[in-house]
Amino acid sequence: MGVRSCKAEAHIIHGYTLKEIADCPGIHYTTVSKAVAGEKKK
């Protein structure tokens, strides 16, 4: 499981907000949003 799919799982399945996911590694929530959107397309 890659980093993108872990972020998508955290958001979609476990209900974490994009900001909560982004705050952990210190990245912008838009980066997480793009990763989640990319996983949804699969």
trRosetta pair geometry for C-beta under 8 A, 3 or more apart (Angstrom, degrees):
i j d omega theta_ij theta_ji phi_ij phi_ji
1 5 5.0 -116 -165 85 85 125
1 6 5.8 103 140 -59 113 86
1 9 7.8 -9 -169 -13 136 144
2 5 5.1 92 56 13 75 98
2 6 7.0 -132 102 -6 39 90
3 6 5.6 -56 -149 35 32 113
3 7 6.5 32 154 -19 66 104
3 35 7.4 -65 117 -154 85 146
4 7 5.9 -57 -152 35 31 109
4 8 6.3 29 152 -17 66 108
4 35 4.3 -146 -131 -167 84 101
4 36 7.8 -166 -172 -65 79 34
4 38 6.1 -51 -168 81 140 119
4 39 5.5 174 146 -58 100 110
5 8 5.4 -51 -143 39 37 113
5 9 6.1 41 155 -22 67 104
5 39 5.6 145 -100 -121 60 134
6 9 5.7 -52 -145 36 30 112
6 10 6.4 34 154 -22 63 105
7 10 5.7 -52 -149 34 31 113
7 11 6.4 22 155 -12 64 109
7 21 5.5 101 -145 178 87 142
7 32 5.4 -147 -174 -146 134 87
7 35 4.9 39 74 108 145 133
7 36 6.0 -108 121 -65 100 82
7 39 7.7 172 75 -11 85 145
8 11 5.9 -63 -149 42 30 106
8 12 5.6 6 166 -1 71 117
8 35 6.7 -132 -50 129 87 85
8 36 4.7 146 -102 -125 76 67
8 39 3.6 -80 -65 73 160 158
8 40 6.9 -170 -142 -47 127 71
9 12 6.4 -60 -123 49 24 95
9 13 5.1 -16 -168 22 66 122
9 14 6.8 50 142 -3 69 103
10 13 7.4 -27 -77 52 9 86
10 14 5.2 -43 -151 48 43 123
10 16 4.6 -23 156 34 93 132
10 21 5.3 131 103 -100 136 118
11 14 7.5 25 -9 55 9 79
11 15 7.6 39 -169 -121 32 8
11 16 5.7 -79 -90 68 48 80
11 17 7.6 39 -124 -155 86 11
11 18 6.4 27 -110 -78 128 66
11 21 6.2 -48 -63 -35 95 148
11 32 7.3 142 -57 160 135 112
11 36 5.2 -21 49 -112 155 139
12 36 7.2 158 -39 -154 99 110
12 40 7.7 154 -77 -85 139 96
16 20 4.6 -123 -174 83 97 128
16 21 5.3 110 122 -53 127 91
17 20 4.6 100 54 2 80 101
17 21 7.2 -149 93 -2 44 85
18 21 5.8 -57 -151 39 34 110
18 22 6.0 31 153 -18 68 112
18 29 4.3 91 128 -165 105 104
18 32 4.7 163 -160 93 88 125
18 33 5.4 18 -139 -65 150 82
18 36 7.1 -101 -103 -3 104 146
19 22 5.7 -58 -141 41 30 110
19 23 6.2 38 158 -30 65 105
19 29 4.8 -33 -84 -86 58 135
20 23 5.9 -49 -145 25 27 114
20 24 7.5 37 155 -29 56 96
21 24 6.4 -50 -169 14 33 113
21 29 7.6 103 64 -125 87 76
21 32 4.9 129 95 -139 120 151
22 25 7.3 -77 -164 52 38 81
22 26 7.8 4 159 174 66 4
22 27 5.1 -107 -154 79 83 74
22 28 6.1 -43 -163 133 139 14
22 29 4.2 -117 -10 -83 156 58
22 31 6.7 122 -118 56 110 96
22 32 4.7 -115 -66 -17 94 132
23 26 7.1 22 -166 -82 34 41
27 31 4.7 -71 153 58 122 146
27 32 6.8 134 95 -41 115 89
28 31 5.1 105 66 -5 78 100
28 32 7.8 -150 102 2 49 84
29 32 5.4 -51 -156 38 48 113
29 33 6.2 56 145 -27 72 102
30 33 5.2 -49 -146 33 36 119
30 34 6.5 38 155 -19 66 100
31 34 6.0 -53 -153 33 29 109
31 35 6.6 28 150 -17 62 107
32 35 5.6 -57 -150 37 34 112
32 36 6.2 33 154 -18 69 107
33 36 5.8 -56 -146 38 28 109
33 37 6.2 29 155 -19 64 108
34 37 5.7 -53 -144 37 30 112
34 38 6.4 34 155 -22 63 106
35 38 5.8 -55 -151 34 29 113
35 39 6.7 26 152 -16 63 106
36 39 5.8 -57 -151 37 33 109
36 40 6.5 36 151 -24 66 104
37 40 5.7 -51 -148 31 33 114
37 41 6.9 38 153 -25 62 101
38 41 5.9 -51 -157 25 33 114
38 42 7.5 40 147 -28 60 98
39 42 5.8 -44 -162 15 42 116
